[in-house]
Amino acid sequence: MLEKYQIHIGGSVEKALKGQYDLDIKKVLTEAWQHNKQDKGILLLGIFLTVAISLAAISLSTPFSSLEQLMLAQRQMDPFLALLVTLFITPIMAGLNMIGVRKSLGAPVQVNDLFKYVPSILLLGVTELAVGLLVNLGLSLLIIPGIYLLITTVFAIPLVSEKRATPLKAIWISIRAVNHKLPQFILLFLIVIGLMLLCILTMGIAYIWVGPFYFNVKGVIYRNLFGAVIRFNQNNDNNKGQGNNESVFEA
């Protein structure tokens, strides 16, 4: 007989909103680096897809042949086309985020996980647009508010994906939770900036490790803050010599 079980691993929204979570940066980075040694190819594939979609859209709007022209073309992209790019990319970004969470839970990952949240494309797109609007508004107000919102809204997309939160609630939960340990998150943000500079200095080669590492770091922190559920299907047939156990990640 097939019986279903579920285990909650990590923190919870309630505890995160009260600041009752651990954020040891050294431990987070160490664990994320261990996860980075496995299934890096799937994360790289997702990252490549998001970059390819973006570049294809920009080239359709304004052809470019250099990095300077690319930056200019990105700023001049047609707003409707930019909206479509956001809608196409955001579900894949959600998949990348949740693959990081899966790995932090010890659950298996596969290529299909990149596209698991395509059915939620509109909800995720609205969330990303709302976050982008807030960040851009903050950047226009002396820059600092924009950087603050960029840091504090980092978990909005995975909260919509995994907790099924509405866009505004996900943004609110993310900001409230991050505020409790804001200095640590600022330090992590600076570390990420440093890693991105390393990618530039190595002509993008370092991104082979930095890109997946970023999502693994987010996955470990998300687990520590909000937790996630693993469901198990267990075959308890007494007529069999040994059980046939199958674990399924629920997100």
C-alpha positions in Angstrom: 0.0 0.0 0.0 1.3 3.4 -1.0 1.3 5.9 2.0 2.1 9.6 1.8 4.3 11.5 4.3 5.6 15.0 4.4 8.5 16.6 6.3 9.0 20.3 6.8 12.7 21.3 6.7 14.1 24.6 7.8 12.4 27.8 9.1 8.9 29.1 8.6 7.3 32.3 7.5 6.0 33.0 11.0 9.5 32.7 12.5 11.1 34.6 9.7 8.8 37.6 10.3 9.9 37.6 13.9 13.6 37.4 13.0 13.9 33.9 14.5 16.3 32.4 12.1 20.1 31.9 11.8 22.2 33.6 9.2 25.8 32.6 9.6 27.4 33.9 6.4 30.4 31.6 6.6 28.1 28.5 7.1 25.8 29.6 4.3 28.7 30.1 1.8 30.4 26.9 2.8 27.2 24.8 2.4 26.3 26.6 -0.9 29.8 25.8 -2.3 29.3 22.1 -1.5 26.0 22.1 -3.4 27.8 23.9 -6.2 29.8 20.8 -6.9 26.7 18.9 -8.1 24.1 19.5 -10.8 25.8 22.8 -11.9 24.9 22.1 -15.5 21.2 22.4 -14.9 21.6 25.8 -13.3 23.9 26.9 -16.1 21.4 25.8 -18.7 18.7 27.9 -17.0 21.0 30.9 -16.8 22.0 30.5 -20.5 18.3 30.4 -21.5 17.5 33.7 -19.7 20.5 35.4 -21.2 19.7 34.0 -24.7 16.1 35.2 -24.5 17.2 38.7 -23.4 19.8 39.1 -26.1 17.5 37.8 -28.8 14.8 40.4 -27.7 17.3 43.2 -27.6 18.7 42.3 -31.0 15.2 42.3 -32.5 14.6 45.8 -31.0 18.0 47.3 -31.8 20.9 45.4 -33.5 24.2 45.7 -31.6 27.8 44.6 -32.3 29.6 45.7 -29.1 29.1 45.8 -25.3 28.5 49.5 -25.4 25.9 49.2 -28.1 24.3 46.3 -26.1 23.9 48.5 -23.0 22.5 51.3 -25.1 20.1 49.0 -26.9 18.9 47.6 -23.6 18.0 51.0 -22.4 16.2 51.8 -25.7 14.2 48.5 -25.9 10.6 48.8 -26.7 8.5 48.7 -23.4 6.1 46.1 -24.8 9.0 43.9 -25.8 10.7 44.4 -22.4 7.4 43.3 -20.8 7.3 40.1 -22.9 10.9 39.3 -22.0 10.1 39.7 -18.3 7.1 37.3 -18.7 9.2 34.7 -20.5 12.2 34.9 -18.2 10.6 35.1 -14.8 9.2 31.5 -14.7 12.7 30.2 -15.6 14.2 32.4 -12.9 11.7 31.0 -10.4 12.8 27.5 -11.5 16.5 28.5 -10.9 15.6 29.8 -7.4 13.7 26.7 -6.5 16.4 24.4 -7.8 18.7 26.1 -5.3 16.1 25.4 -2.6 15.7 21.7 -3.7 19.5 21.2 -3.5 19.6 22.8 0.0 17.0 20.1 1.1 19.0 17.3 -0.5 16.2 16.7 -3.1 17.1 15.5 -6.6 16.9 18.1 -9.5 16.3 17.7 -13.2 16.0 19.9 -16.3 12.2 19.9 -16.1 12.5 21.8 -12.8 13.5 24.9 -14.8 10.1 25.0 -16.4 7.9 23.8 -13.5 6.6 27.3 -12.9 5.6 28.2 -16.4 1.9 27.7 -15.6 2.3 30.6 -13.0 3.8 32.9 -15.6 1.3 35.8 -15.1 1.5 35.7 -11.3 5.3 35.6 -11.3 5.5 38.2 -14.0 3.3 40.6 -12.0 5.6 40.0 -9.0 8.8 40.7 -11.0 7.2 43.8 -12.5 6.2 45.1 -9.0 9.6 44.4 -7.6 11.3 46.1 -10.6 9.0 49.2 -10.2 9.8 49.5 -6.5 13.5 49.2 -7.1 13.6 51.7 -10.0 11.5 54.1 -8.0 13.9 53.7 -5.1 16.9 54.2 -7.4 15.4 57.5 -8.6 15.3 58.6 -5.0 19.0 59.1 -4.2 19.9 55.5 -5.1 20.1 54.1 -1.5 16.4 53.3 -1.3 16.6 51.3 -4.5 19.6 49.3 -3.3 17.7 48.6 0.0 14.7 47.4 -2.0 16.9 45.3 -4.3 18.3 43.5 -1.3 15.1 43.1 0.8 12.8 41.9 -2.0 15.2 39.1 -3.1 12.9 36.3 -1.8 9.6 37.6 -3.4 9.8 35.3 -6.4 10.5 32.1 -4.5 7.8 33.0 -1.9 5.3 33.2 -4.7 6.6 29.9 -6.2 6.9 27.8 -3.1 4.5 29.4 -0.5 1.9 30.4 -3.2 1.9 33.9 -1.7 0.3 36.7 -3.7 2.8 39.2 -5.2 2.3 42.0 -2.7 2.3 39.6 0.2 5.5 38.0 -1.0 7.2 41.3 -1.3 6.0 42.3 2.2 7.2 39.1 3.8 10.6 39.3 2.1 11.2 42.8 3.2 10.0 42.1 6.8 12.1 39.0 7.1 15.3 40.5 5.6 15.0 43.6 7.8 15.8 41.6 10.9 19.3 40.7 9.7 19.8 43.6 7.2 23.6 44.1 8.0 24.3 40.5 7.2 22.3 40.7 3.9 24.1 43.9 3.0 27.4 42.0 3.5 26.2 39.1 1.3 25.1 41.7 -1.3 28.7 43.1 -1.3 30.1 39.6 -1.7 27.9 39.0 -4.7 29.0 42.3 -6.2 32.6 41.2 -5.7 32.0 37.9 -7.4 30.3 39.7 -10.4 33.4 41.9 -10.7 35.5 38.7 -10.8 33.4 37.5 -13.6 34.1 40.7 -15.5 37.8 40.4 -14.9 37.9 36.8 -16.2 35.9 37.7 -19.3 32.9 35.8 -18.0 34.7 32.5 -17.3 34.2 32.7 -13.6 30.4 32.9 -14.1 30.5 29.1 -14.7 30.9 28.8 -11.0 29.5 32.2 -9.7 26.1 31.9 -11.5 25.1 28.5 -9.9 26.7 29.5 -6.6 24.4 32.5 -6.4 21.3 30.4 -6.7 22.7 27.8 -4.2 23.3 30.6 -1.7 19.8 31.9 -2.1 18.5 28.3 -1.7 20.3 27.7 1.6 19.2 31.1 3.0 15.6 30.5 1.8 15.5 27.2 3.6 16.9 28.7 6.8 14.3 31.6 6.7 11.1 30.1 5.4 11.6 26.3 5.1 10.1 24.0 2.6 8.2 20.7 2.4 9.3 17.3 1.1 6.6 14.8 0.4 7.4 11.1 0.5 5.5 8.2 -1.1 6.3 5.0 0.7 5.3 1.5 -0.4 4.5 -0.5 2.8 3.3 -3.7 1.1 3.9 -6.4 3.7 4.2 -9.0 0.9 7.4 -7.5 -0.4 10.8 -8.1 1.1 11.8 -4.5 1.1 10.0 -1.2 0.7 10.1 0.8 -2.5 10.6 4.4 -1.3 10.1 7.4 -3.6 10.6 10.9 -2.4 8.8 13.8 -4.2 9.7 17.5 -3.6 6.6 19.6 -3.1 7.1 23.3 -4.1 
